[in-house]
């Protein structure tokens, strides 16, 4: 999915649509990419003269990519973050890097989905986390 297709699955828009592409690679898996250009809003103050992608942004990128796993059931819903656990940051993600995201659905219970995500730069693990989100029905107007 490109950005236009992703906007059909998740409610994020510029400047909070943080991934460039995502693909469902199996029934419970997906891959995504974010090309870090150095012009992103979150690099302006993190850190001046030494831009590093913030960890919370890396987690959001993984979560956004993972939404494609449940895209078939989420058409009438909005995915909301419910939790982040075991987040680990192994190496900095910098301008010029491509964050390659791999996510796996590990469980589902009563509208909640549980994901393990990992982000790599040049094949090296940069970030990992477990997170959950809930699908909340869209309000009909």
Beta strands, then each sheet from edge to edge (+ up, - down):
strand 1: 21-26
strand 2: 29-35
strand 3: 77-89
strand 4: 98-109
strand 5: 112-121
strand 6: 124-137
sheet 1: 1+ 2- 4+ 5- 6+ 3-
end
